[in-house]
Amino acid sequence: MRLAATSCAVILVIGALAAVWSFLSAFGEARQLQDDVLRQVAMLVRSAPTTPENLASTTRADDRASDIVIQALGLVETGEVAPDFPRTLGDGLHTVRTDGQDRRVLVRTLPTGGRVAVSQSVAVRDEIARESALASTAPLLVLTPVLVLLTILVTRWALAPIPRLTDDLAARDAGELRPVPTAGAPRELVGFLSALNEMLGRAGAVLDGQRRFAAEAAHELRTPVAAVTLQAEHLATARTPHQQAERLARMRSGLARMQRLCDQLLTLGEAGSTAPEPVVALGEALAPLIPEWSDQAGARAIDLSVTIEPAAWVQVPQTTIQIAVRNLVDNAIRYAAPAGHVSVSAVAAESGLVLTVDDDGPGIVDPDAVLEPFHREVGQEIPGAGLGLAITRQVLARAGGTLVLHDTRRFTRGTCAEVRLPPSID
């Protein structure tokens, strides 16, 4: 309606301006044509074989329709009373008021020496000009409303698919993300609808991922919940203090694993957040984690080394780097060989900050697959939910970084987790 109303308003304004311009132009041309008629009549009189006296006494030309009067200037006519023009009028066109009306007069001197005046009433001239101007403007005045009506009809016809698309989208369920049909849509909307379909496709992929994540999370939580439930039942049947302490320790261990899994699920769910986070130096971000790693490494007699080059003391997003490095070092300590080695190092490169975590564990068979949530390699005996690496990759991606897994070059065997953050983090 806005498009049609705006188009019609523009047409009416332009039509009105065009009608006024056409009327004034035609009116001026008609008046100029009347002057040309007076000139032609004067030329005919000048070439006529008669004298001004004969013209005055015998031939007074009077066209009632155009009110053109031919008379000898300065002579008294014997017939009807002719306009009384001053004898001093020079040759050419003049507008003279006589007998209470304005007349347009053309004065010419004849070859015989006499002078002739061809005159016409200004009122008659204007009436003729108006009729001519209205005749030339009438088609525009008639066709403008037709153009307005056609504009409304064409607009409704061209945009008829839009209400249908609106009704189709309004009738959909909240989770229905099938593409919007583009067949029959105005060509100008095809690009918009294609972009909308791409957005719906991305939204569908996100929803599918969320559904899959919820299903996998529920599946992963079911096992520790069942284990804790069973351990609670065993604790209730314990008869000796030793049995109670043993079964209570197992239940606490199960609860700790379940709490860790819940924390990982929450972290994974928040990994897509775009909220700003504090930026600190790399050493400041890692310093609170080193005592925690030392305790974990000491429990398994792991040789842990942390090396940060002076050039690598760059500004990094604190939460991102802490989550990523904590997960990588935790994995390295848990999967390293007993009394093995774990090395954490950070160096500055042209591509940005490079932080690596190496261990001498069994290594990874499929480095790409283990980056997916809940994926665990076949034969893996160490407890876990398969979320640590997925969380690490997501939080790094949020900061513009990457995670690459490959065989370690520092030890004879094992895994190297390589984190790269862009120079813009500096």
C-alpha positions, -999 to 999 in steps of 0.1 A, spaced: 0 0 0 28 24 8 45 16 -26 12 21 -45 3 53 -26 38 68 -30 38 59 -67 3 74 -72 12 105 -53 43 110 -75 23 104 -106 -4 129 -96 22 156 -87 42 151 -119 9 149 -139 -3 182 -123 30 199 -130 30 185 -166 -6 197 -171 2 232 -159 33 234 -180 15 220 -211 -14 244 -206 8 275 -203 30 264 -232 -1 257 -254 -17 290 -243 14 309 -253 17 292 -286 -20 298 -294 -15 335 -287 15 336 -309 -5 318 -336 -31 346 -333 -4 372 -340 7 351 -370 -29 352 -383 -29 390 -380 4 391 -400 -10 368 -427 -41 388 -430 -21 420 -433 1 405 -460 -31 396 -480 -45 431 -477 -12 446 -487 -11 426 -519 -48 433 -527 -54 456 -557 -73 483 -538 -67 516 -520 -72 523 -483 -101 545 -493 -118 518 -512 -111 494 -484 -126 517 -459 -157 525 -479 -165 492 -495 -147 463 -477 -148 460 -440 -138 424 -432 -154 411 -400 -149 375 -388 -174 370 -361 -158 338 -348 -123 353 -344 -134 389 -343 -108 400 -368 -114 435 -382 -96 450 -412 -98 488 -416 -79 517 -431 -62 536 -403 -73 572 -399 -104 571 -422 -140 573 -412 -159 543 -423 -194 544 -438 -205 510 -425 -205 497 -390 -185 516 -364 -149 503 -365 -125 505 -336 -110 540 -333 -72 536 -333 -48 565 -329 -33 577 -363 1 578 -346 4 540 -343 35 528 -359 38 498 -381 39 465 -361 19 449 -333 3 468 -305 -22 462 -278 -46 492 -277 -76 498 -254 -105 513 -274 -143 514 -269 -139 498 -235 -120 467 -246 -84 457 -253 -75 448 -289 -44 434 -305 -36 456 -336 -12 450 -365 -5 482 -385 10 480 -420 18 507 -446 5 497 -481 25 503 -513 1 531 -522 10 550 -491 -21 543 -471 -21 524 -438 -42 495 -428 -49 481 -393 -58 445 -387 -72 440 -352 -86 413 -329 -102 414 -295 -78 403 -267 -107 386 -249 -115 365 -281 -78 357 -285 -75 345 -249 -107 324 -253 -93 307 -284 -59 302 -267 -76 286 -237 -96 263 -258 -65 253 -277 -45 248 -244 -73 228 -228 -75 206 -259 -38 199 -257 -39 192 -219 -71 171 -219 -54 138 -229 -29 142 -200 -57 151 -175 -77 120 -187 -48 96 -188 -33 105 -154 -61 89 -134 -59 59 -157 -22 57 -150 -28 59 -113 -53 30 -115 -29 9 -136 -1 16 -111 -22 3 -83 -32 -28 -102 3 -35 -114 17 -30 -79 -8 -54 -64 -1 -80 -92 37 -77 -89 37 -79 -51 10 -105 -48 35 -133 -38 46 -113 -8 14 -118 12 15 -154 3 50 -157 16 40 -138 47 11 -162 53 34 -192 47 59 -180 72 32 -171 98 16 -205 95 49 -224 103 57 -240 136 85 -226 157 109 -254 148 100 -255 110 130 -242 91 124 -255 56 135 -231 28 111 -204 16 100 -211 -20 113 -186 -45 93 -198 -74 69 -170 -85 84 -144 -62 94 -110 -77 128 -110 -92 139 -82 -68 131 -105 -38 149 -136 -50 182 -125 -36 166 -116 -3 148 -150 -1 180 -168 -10 198 -151 19 168 -159 41 170 -196 31 207 -196 38 201 -182 73 173 -207 79 198 -235 69 224 -222 93 197 -219 120 186 -255 113 222 -267 116 226 -250 149 193 -265 162 203 -299 150 237 -295 168 219 -284 199 195 -314 198 225 -337 192 244 -321 220 215 -325 244 210 -361 234 247 -369 238 249 -350 270 220 -369 284 236 -401 273 269 -392 289 253 -381 322 232 -413 324 262 -435 330 277 -416 359 243 -410 375 236 -447 373 270 -455 388 265 -430 417 231 -444 423 245 -479 425 273 -468 448 248 -451 471 228 -484 473 260 -503 481 269 -477 507 235 -483 523 242 -520 526 277 -516 540 280 -534 574 315 -525 585 332 -491 588 358 -502 563 332 -511 537 314 -478 544 346 -458 539 356 -477 508 321 -474 492 319 -437 502 352 -430 485 340 -446 453 308 -426 455 327 -394 460 349 -402 431 318 -408 409 303 -375 421 335 -357 413 335 -372 378 299 -362 373 306 -327 386 335 -324 362 313 -336 333 286 -310 342 312 -283 344 325 -293 310 290 -293 295 284 -258 309 317 -246 295 309 -261 261 275 -245 261 290 -211 269 318 -215 244 298 -197 217 293 -166 238 304 -133 224 307 -115 258 339 -95 262 366 -110 285 396 -94 303 429 -93 284 461 -100 304 497 -110 298 502 -147 290 523 -153 321 497 -137 343 470 -159 328 490 -191 333 504 -184 368 473 -194 388 472 -227 369 508 -239 375 502 -250 412 472 -270 401 492 -287 373 521 -294 397 498 -312 421 483 -333 393 517 -341 379 531 -349 413 503 -374 420 515 -394 389 552 -386 392 550 -367 360 580 -344 350 562 -311 342 580 -282 326 566 -248 316 587 -225 294 575 -191 282 599 -171 260 602 -134 268 588 -124 234 557 -146 241 546 -124 270 518 -109 249 483 -99 258 458 -127 256 421 -132 265 423 -145 300 393 -168 302 399 -183 267 436 -191 273 430 -205 308 402 -229 296 422 -240 266 455 -246 283 439 -261 315 421 -287 293 452 -295 272 476 -299 302 449 -319 321 447 -343 292 485 -345 288 490 -353 325 462 -379 325 474 -396 293 511 -394 298 530 -425 307 535 -431 345 565 -411 356 565 -396 321 570 -361 308 547 -332 299 561 -300 284 543 -266 281 560 -240 260 550 -206 244 569 -188 216 563 -158 194 560 -163 157 551 -142 126 517 -158 127 511 -148 163 515 -167 196 523 -204 194 516 -224 226 523 -262 226 516 -289 251 536 -322 246 532 -355 264 548 -389 260 515 -408 261 501 -433 236 493 -407 210 461 -401 190 450 -422 161 425 -397 145 434 -361 155 404 -347 137 378 -370 152 388 -364 188 380 -327 184 343 -335 181 322 -336 213 319 -369 232 343 -387 208 367 -411 225 390 -434 206 386 -471 207 404 -489 235 408 -458 256 407 -468 293 412 -435 310 379 -421 323 365 -391 305 336 -377 285 354 -366 254 346 -329 258 379 -313 268 393 -310 232 360 -299 218 357 -272 244 393 -261 237 387 -258 200 355 -238 204 369 -213 229 399 -208 207 378 -203 176 358 -176 195 391 -157 200 403 -163 164 427 -190 173 432 -226 162 440 -260 178 460 -286 159 469 -321 171 498 -340 158 526 -364 169 551 -349 193 586 -341 182 599 -335 217 596 -371 229 599 -405 212 562 -408 211 530 -390 223 509 -361 213 515 -324 207 486 -300 210 495 -268 192 475 -236 200 479 -206 177 465 -171 185 466 -143 159 488 -112 164 457 -91 169 455 -106 204 487 -86 213 
